[in-house]
Every structure is written in C-alpha cells, then in structure tokens.
Amino acid sequence: MKKPVLLLIYPAPDKDRLGSRRRRFTSLPKLNLYLLASYADKLFDVRIIDETIEDIDFNIKADLVAITVLTLVAARAYEIASEFSKRGAKTVMGGFHVRFCPDEAAEHADALVIGEAEGVWEQLLEDFLAGRMKKIYKRDTPHNLVGLRKPRLDLVKRKHFSIPNLMETARGCPNKCAYCSVTLFWGNRFRFRPIEDVIDEIRSMPSGDIMFVDDNIIGSPQRAKELFAAMIPLKRRWYSQADLKLAKDPELLELCARSGCKWLFIGIESINTQNIREVGKARVNRVDEYQSSIKTIQDAGINVLGSFIFGLDHDDKTVFDNTVQFCEEVRLAAANFYILVPVPSTELFYKMEREGRILDRNWSHYDGNHVVFQPKLMTPDELLEGYLKAYRTLYSIPSILKRTIKPRKNLLQVLALNLGRKRNYRYFEEGCRI
C-alpha cells in the first residue's frame, strides 16, 4: 500500500535564496530533520528539504508537512506552510521559535510541537494517520536521551555539506547567559547519552569527519574524558563546541586531541570584562586568561573558531578594531562575528523591551547580521558598519597571514576556510544590507 508523504523542511533565510547567489552548499545538515525522519520511516514516505541548499517544489503531493522554525526563518516558515495548505496538506511546526512564540506560530499551522519532539512526535504521527491530529503537542518532561534514535543520515544530500556526518551526545546547559535561548529550550542541566550508545552510533556512520552538535562537549569534564578515551580507537576526525576551561585541564585537553578533535567553536563573546559579567558568563570566560587559554588549546593541535558578539552595552566604536587586533595577537585560526540578537523570551529580549530599545520586529533580521535594537554607545548604523569592517579586516590577506602562517596542524584547512570567507565577503555584505 502506498504510504502517505511526509515532508520535513528547514526554511532558508532570505539572503540564501536571492537570485544568482542562491546558496547550494553549506556547512552542516539540520540534525533534527533526520532524527524526526527516524521515527516516521515505517509509516510514511519521508522526504527532507533543506532550503539552504535546494529549492522547494510546492507541487509535491505532500500529505503532512513538518517545518522546523528558528526565529530568523519564522516569516519564511509561515509562507511555506501557507503554500502547502493551499494544496491540501496538513502542516505542523516545531523548533525554538514555536517554543517561544506559540500563539504567533499557531496562526500558521494545523499543529504545533512545543519543546522537545521525542515522545510527542510519534503520537502526532499516529493521530494524523487516524484523522485526529490535535493543535498542540507538548512534552512535560525532558527526554533522558537513553536509546535515542539514530538519525537517518542516509537521507543527507552529502555533496551539499562540508560535514554531512553529525550527531549529539548531550542536551542542556547550566549557564544562564542573558542572550542565549539554549537553556530555555533544552533545560538548565546537562543530559547525556550513554557513552556506549554514542560509540555505537559513530561506528555506524559513513566515513568522513563528524560534527558533534552539543552546546558544550566538555560541559562535564569527567564524562568528556570517558567519551574521548572511548573514541580514540575509532580514529575519526571531529569538531564541536566547547569553552575555554578545556585549557585548564591537561588530561582532558590531551584526550580531546588524541580522540581526533581538529576544531572547536568557542564562545569568547567579548574582550570587555564588564560585558562578560553583565551577560552572565564571567564564571566561564576570564578575559585576562583568553590569550594563554587559546594558545594552550591551539598548541595541542586543536584549532579555535572564536565567536564574538558586537553591540553589548559596554561596546563603543573602538570594539571592532580592538577585537580584530586581539584575534591577530592570539593567532586565532578563524572567528565568527555576530551582532547581538535579543531572541524572543530571553532575559536580554525582555530587558530591551522594557527599555524601549527594540527597533525592528522583522524576524528575518534576527540572524546576527542585522541591527534590530538601539545600542547604548553607538548608533545602529555605526554598529552595522563597524561589524562589516571588522569582518572585512579579519579576512583580509594581511590579517589571514598574521593569524595563520605558523607551524600548526591542518594549515591547509585553516587557509581554505579563511580564504573562502575573503572570497565570499561581497555576498556576505549584501546579505547584511537587505
């Protein structure tokens, strides 16, 4: 018997879908789509559309369309749902924006999954097939991650992604950073998958590098040591997110490197101590230790992709040049710069709302590349122009040479990343100005 068609969709930001520079290649697939597929494949003909790499064919005869919604793509998600509804499909939405703005999302979908999907997604699918799908599906308790399904990575269109292999080993975060929605969605404590489950999944994955999507893979140092030790015999290269505390634990750092870690995304956020204190990250980030910590990690053979936020309340117009200079002095392998985003439901959002500083509620601008609030010590235009200048300077040839030409592992990969960003700057700037 023919199965009903289930489309799982991730919408693309506007800047990724414009004309001749429509994106066809990106860094990572969206793990949640492939996890959801693993629960549905016996009952549905499951198809995944990641709009960041491909166009949506609205003429697909879909029975059920499930859309994952982040704030920056909420408007696009609503457009997609409307188009499929016109064609007779039922629509369901989930994800961070649905969790934080359920009333808004409810106007655009037949059903919502609020919070984590495990435990309610299966029920929604059964209800849909029985013709009794409800409006709201919400899990009351966090999933304990034991026996988590393996994502359907066989559905990944691998040639479109830098790292098509991805998995999670934990959820949650005990930090309460004012700008971050992770704790609000996943909870304020770490939940870990059993290490044997993680190792089994790694063994089952296709060849190639692996991205662990954990918000902090060393959040529990003892657990991380056990995991890394178990990974060493597998001889897989991997990447993830962590914090600078890694530099303080020589045993953890050694195991991390020996297990195959080549890059870590680390939230440095700001080189201003007052900023770090006010956003609630002083326990983790010590500005006076940045340089030694980054050097220690990179000397161990692990490249640091540092993350910085511009527009915090103690940032003035000097922050841009000072941050680029810092990146060059510590020889960061690469850096991501973001404009501060007051994500709905975060402490930062409510603070700025009380102060009357939110200037723009166009959700597509809540992407870290647009100014949607009134900064304290500069104008919105000064923040945007300083941000673009910092990005342009960091990925100029002189800065790339200052930061990367030194004995380091994976030098060719580091150079390729930096030169790629230099090459794509014009398109990046265009996206920031639309």
Legacy VTK file of the C-alpha trace (Angstrom):
# vtk DataFile Version 3.0
C-alpha trace
ASCII
DATASET POLYDATA
POINTS 434 float
0.000 0.000 0.000
1.265 3.465 -0.865
2.499 5.400 2.149
1.437 8.996 2.805
4.125 11.564 2.015
5.771 13.406 4.924
7.904 16.420 4.071
10.379 17.615 6.693
11.507 21.149 5.860
14.088 23.614 7.106
13.389 27.095 5.649
16.262 29.236 4.379
16.931 32.852 5.348
16.140 35.403 2.651
19.826 36.079 1.927
20.407 32.422 0.965
17.672 32.397 -1.689
18.357 35.530 -3.689
18.910 35.299 -7.440
22.286 34.327 -8.832
23.808 33.835 -5.421
21.257 31.282 -4.295
23.181 29.010 -1.930
23.711 25.383 -2.941
26.372 24.407 -0.411
26.602 24.953 3.334
28.402 23.620 6.362
26.003 21.267 8.144
22.687 19.454 7.684
19.969 20.126 10.275
20.138 17.166 12.665
16.561 17.434 13.921
15.150 16.710 10.462
16.995 13.402 10.274
16.075 12.479 13.844
12.394 13.114 13.130
12.682 11.024 9.978
13.905 8.052 12.010
10.570 7.930 13.871
8.460 8.172 10.722
10.045 5.991 8.064
7.927 2.887 8.726
4.644 4.746 8.303
5.474 7.472 5.776
7.322 8.143 2.580
9.723 10.604 4.240
11.370 13.355 2.212
13.658 16.039 3.573
14.043 19.508 2.070
16.742 21.809 3.439
16.023 25.088 1.703
19.528 26.367 2.453
20.781 24.076 -0.337
17.765 23.452 -2.582
14.536 24.967 -3.820
11.169 23.770 -2.553
8.902 22.119 -5.083
5.465 23.182 -3.864
3.864 20.793 -6.347
4.979 17.759 -4.351
1.811 15.907 -3.349
2.522 16.014 0.376
0.078 14.755 2.979
1.859 16.150 6.038
4.431 18.969 6.055
6.554 19.484 9.178
8.625 22.669 9.378
11.327 23.429 11.927
11.312 27.118 12.867
14.071 29.340 14.188
13.273 32.996 14.733
15.295 34.191 11.733
13.273 31.973 9.350
9.849 32.278 11.000
8.364 34.500 8.287
9.587 32.154 5.584
8.237 29.148 7.505
4.789 30.747 7.563
4.962 31.320 3.791
5.891 27.686 3.196
3.081 26.418 5.422
0.563 28.625 3.620
1.612 27.349 0.195
1.305 23.701 1.182
-2.003 24.323 2.982
-3.431 25.749 -0.252
-2.523 22.433 -1.882
-4.363 20.389 0.728
-1.515 19.296 3.005
-1.700 19.404 6.787
1.075 21.410 8.416
2.935 21.125 11.701
5.622 23.379 13.150
8.196 22.949 15.894
11.541 24.346 16.974
12.848 27.231 19.056
10.557 29.959 17.710
7.461 27.810 18.177
8.521 27.125 21.765
8.892 30.844 22.494
6.106 32.303 20.306
3.421 29.590 20.218
0.465 31.931 19.784
2.029 33.506 16.713
3.005 30.136 15.210
-0.452 28.669 15.883
-1.951 31.088 13.361
0.062 29.451 10.583
-0.053 25.676 11.229
-2.554 22.915 11.859
-0.470 21.567 14.761
2.465 22.619 16.929
5.139 20.594 18.676
6.263 22.701 21.626
9.685 21.835 23.042
11.442 18.523 22.524
9.801 16.253 19.969
10.616 12.805 21.377
7.569 11.265 22.983
5.056 13.560 21.282
6.157 13.410 17.653
5.296 9.720 17.484
1.849 10.449 18.916
1.283 13.255 16.432
2.070 10.923 13.525
-0.328 8.293 14.834
-3.039 10.897 15.358
-2.558 12.266 11.859
-2.960 8.819 10.309
-6.087 8.260 12.391
-7.549 11.634 11.388
-7.491 13.082 14.912
-4.418 15.337 14.949
-4.577 17.876 17.804
-3.482 21.500 17.748
-0.821 21.259 20.466
1.686 18.528 21.316
3.910 19.320 24.263
6.217 17.096 26.263
6.046 17.730 30.015
9.440 16.257 30.951
12.806 16.335 29.141
13.807 13.238 27.196
16.514 11.303 29.072
18.387 10.515 25.798
18.782 6.803 26.595
18.162 4.847 23.420
17.932 7.966 21.265
17.162 7.007 17.687
19.955 7.152 15.122
19.272 9.953 12.645
18.523 8.953 9.045
21.858 10.152 7.683
21.243 8.070 4.576
18.833 10.847 3.570
21.529 13.551 3.720
22.413 15.025 0.323
26.075 14.722 1.202
27.636 16.660 -1.668
25.929 19.849 -0.466
27.525 19.904 3.014
31.046 20.453 4.328
30.436 17.970 7.148
27.492 15.655 6.403
28.051 13.439 9.471
26.589 14.894 12.646
25.256 13.704 15.979
24.577 14.823 19.524
25.879 13.319 22.741
24.110 15.659 25.203
21.475 18.353 25.616
21.051 21.259 28.007
23.343 23.843 29.557
23.653 25.064 33.159
24.863 28.525 32.119
22.283 31.298 32.056
23.692 33.717 29.505
21.285 36.621 29.088
21.298 36.477 25.287
21.004 32.701 24.867
17.885 30.589 24.312
19.581 27.181 24.676
18.874 26.816 28.391
15.271 27.926 27.898
14.684 25.235 25.280
16.843 22.309 26.421
16.915 22.924 30.174
19.444 24.187 32.713
21.345 20.963 33.282
23.265 18.603 31.058
21.602 15.384 29.938
23.978 12.811 28.487
23.555 9.886 26.157
25.194 6.674 27.398
28.732 6.547 26.042
28.186 3.090 24.590
25.261 4.488 22.549
27.466 7.280 21.217
30.270 4.903 20.248
27.818 2.549 18.568
26.395 5.399 16.509
29.854 6.607 15.488
30.709 3.111 14.283
27.542 3.059 12.173
28.227 6.416 10.495
29.566 6.810 6.970
33.251 7.633 6.610
34.346 11.237 6.975
34.642 13.874 9.651
31.985 14.190 12.369
30.337 17.249 13.879
29.044 16.859 17.438
26.303 19.453 17.850
26.469 19.565 21.659
26.441 23.101 23.022
29.467 22.231 25.156
31.022 18.832 24.625
33.291 19.269 27.688
30.488 20.544 29.933
31.096 17.619 32.286
34.892 17.138 32.223
34.818 13.628 33.709
32.192 12.418 31.281
34.088 14.054 28.400
37.268 12.228 29.407
35.452 8.899 29.340
33.896 9.692 25.976
37.168 10.838 24.396
39.042 7.808 25.703
36.418 5.534 24.143
36.691 7.418 20.833
40.470 7.135 20.441
40.435 3.636 18.873
37.849 4.764 16.298
40.336 7.155 14.665
37.720 9.668 13.493
38.322 13.397 12.999
35.716 15.543 14.693
34.558 19.076 15.534
32.298 20.533 18.213
31.644 23.392 20.647
33.387 23.845 23.996
34.569 26.523 26.389
37.974 27.797 27.451
38.009 25.681 30.614
39.455 22.981 28.374
42.833 24.727 28.631
42.834 24.319 32.423
42.662 20.519 32.376
45.753 18.983 30.717
44.363 15.439 30.835
41.091 16.500 29.214
42.910 18.514 26.551
45.213 15.611 25.714
42.323 13.156 25.409
40.356 15.645 23.322
43.222 15.962 20.844
44.033 12.227 20.795
40.395 11.338 20.125
40.502 13.252 16.850
39.313 16.791 17.642
40.514 19.253 14.997
38.327 22.340 15.550
36.353 23.748 18.464
33.828 26.561 18.234
34.317 28.577 21.436
32.115 31.447 22.592
34.603 34.131 23.594
31.832 36.725 23.118
33.683 39.888 24.211
37.111 41.159 25.221
35.450 43.545 27.692
35.187 42.226 31.251
32.106 44.328 32.016
30.266 42.829 29.063
31.165 39.314 30.121
29.956 39.984 33.662
26.658 41.546 32.586
25.672 38.747 30.189
26.312 36.151 32.903
29.393 34.434 31.517
32.067 35.545 33.987
32.222 32.101 35.587
33.375 30.575 32.313
35.137 33.393 30.437
38.047 35.166 32.125
39.268 37.916 29.840
42.743 38.058 31.379
43.211 34.355 30.584
41.959 34.414 26.989
45.366 34.602 25.342
47.028 31.833 27.336
43.976 29.574 27.086
43.658 29.907 23.322
47.382 29.326 22.869
47.248 26.197 25.021
44.370 24.724 23.026
45.849 25.559 19.627
49.294 24.294 20.652
47.618 20.949 21.347
46.676 20.746 17.666
43.065 21.904 18.021
42.089 24.980 16.013
39.854 27.515 17.749
36.982 29.143 15.871
36.242 32.026 18.209
32.786 33.585 18.450
32.352 37.287 19.251
29.253 39.441 19.783
29.188 43.138 18.887
26.689 45.601 20.340
26.815 44.637 24.004
26.163 47.529 26.370
29.835 48.367 27.008
30.828 48.275 23.339
31.690 51.596 21.726
33.149 52.258 18.281
36.595 51.027 19.366
35.362 47.451 19.886
35.741 46.473 16.244
39.405 47.311 15.749
40.264 46.081 19.233
38.617 42.711 18.618
40.358 42.193 15.276
43.675 43.132 16.894
43.014 40.597 19.657
42.285 37.865 17.102
45.555 38.611 15.352
47.576 38.727 18.559
46.336 35.320 19.739
46.543 33.945 16.180
43.031 32.628 16.123
42.554 30.110 13.342
39.266 31.837 12.484
36.470 33.829 14.081
32.751 34.399 13.704
31.441 37.870 14.420
27.769 38.418 15.259
25.621 41.433 16.015
23.797 40.975 19.317
20.315 39.462 18.868
17.570 39.876 21.509
15.986 36.473 20.855
12.326 36.325 21.962
11.803 35.052 25.533
15.416 35.547 26.596
16.376 37.762 29.512
18.003 40.126 27.013
14.794 40.436 24.967
12.688 41.349 27.974
15.300 43.834 29.227
15.477 45.627 25.881
11.713 45.570 25.549
11.352 47.229 28.965
13.895 49.856 27.957
12.156 50.537 24.630
15.291 49.615 22.678
13.879 47.072 20.229
13.648 48.835 16.875
12.790 46.039 14.448
10.460 43.050 14.809
11.066 41.676 11.338
12.135 38.183 12.421
14.239 37.666 9.294
16.614 40.301 10.673
17.191 38.323 13.889
20.126 36.482 12.335
23.160 38.111 13.933
23.841 40.111 10.749
21.362 42.961 11.276
20.857 45.584 13.987
17.378 45.230 15.478
17.896 47.238 18.690
19.264 50.547 19.888
22.877 50.105 21.078
23.912 52.089 24.141
27.208 53.610 22.997
26.801 53.960 19.223
24.143 54.325 16.572
22.636 51.331 14.762
24.439 52.392 11.567
27.761 52.631 13.403
27.240 49.127 14.775
26.478 47.652 11.349
29.330 49.444 9.575
31.815 48.569 12.322
30.712 44.943 12.203
31.220 44.760 8.439
34.593 46.479 8.685
35.739 44.013 11.352
34.716 41.044 9.205
36.362 42.547 6.116
39.591 43.296 8.007
39.820 39.920 9.725
39.517 38.124 6.400
41.931 40.385 4.532
45.181 38.876 3.297
47.382 40.707 5.866
45.220 39.524 8.770
44.967 35.974 7.443
48.761 35.805 7.176
49.261 37.235 10.682
46.929 34.665 12.209
47.641 31.512 10.249
51.206 31.393 8.944
52.849 29.497 11.765
53.559 25.825 12.373
50.123 24.341 13.001
48.263 21.188 12.163
45.675 21.331 9.383
47.212 24.517 7.949
45.714 23.950 4.505
42.240 23.566 6.005
42.697 26.745 8.041
43.841 28.693 4.998
40.972 27.328 2.900
38.406 28.463 5.468
39.912 31.947 5.742
40.339 32.466 2.009
36.823 31.197 1.398
35.455 33.850 3.708
37.514 36.526 1.994
36.175 35.385 -1.374
32.559 35.413 -0.163
32.718 38.774 1.632
30.821 40.666 -1.073
27.863 38.278 -0.822
28.053 38.335 2.969
27.835 42.133 2.983
24.904 42.093 0.560
23.002 39.772 2.892
23.642 42.084 5.836
22.188 45.068 3.986
18.922 43.562 2.712
LINES 1 435
434 0 1 2 3 4 5 6 7 8 9 10 11 12 13 14 15 16 17 18 19 20 21 22 23 24 25 26 27 28 29 30 31 32 33 34 35 36 37 38 39 40 41 42 43 44 45 46 47 48 49 50 51 52 53 54 55 56 57 58 59 60 61 62 63 64 65 66 67 68 69 70 71 72 73 74 75 76 77 78 79 80 81 82 83 84 85 86 87 88 89 90 91 92 93 94 95 96 97 98 99 100 101 102 103 104 105 106 107 108 109 110 111 112 113 114 115 116 117 118 119 120 121 122 123 124 125 126 127 128 129 130 131 132 133 134 135 136 137 138 139 140 141 142 143 144 145 146 147 148 149 150 151 152 153 154 155 156 157 158 159 160 161 162 163 164 165 166 167 168 169 170 171 172 173 174 175 176 177 178 179 180 181 182 183 184 185 186 187 188 189 190 191 192 193 194 195 196 197 198 199 200 201 202 203 204 205 206 207 208 209 210 211 212 213 214 215 216 217 218 219 220 221 222 223 224 225 226 227 228 229 230 231 232 233 234 235 236 237 238 239 240 241 242 243 244 245 246 247 248 249 250 251 252 253 254 255 256 257 258 259 260 261 262 263 264 265 266 267 268 269 270 271 272 273 274 275 276 277 278 279 280 281 282 283 284 285 286 287 288 289 290 291 292 293 294 295 296 297 298 299 300 301 302 303 304 305 306 307 308 309 310 311 312 313 314 315 316 317 318 319 320 321 322 323 324 325 326 327 328 329 330 331 332 333 334 335 336 337 338 339 340 341 342 343 344 345 346 347 348 349 350 351 352 353 354 355 356 357 358 359 360 361 362 363 364 365 366 367 368 369 370 371 372 373 374 375 376 377 378 379 380 381 382 383 384 385 386 387 388 389 390 391 392 393 394 395 396 397 398 399 400 401 402 403 404 405 406 407 408 409 410 411 412 413 414 415 416 417 418 419 420 421 422 423 424 425 426 427 428 429 430 431 432 433
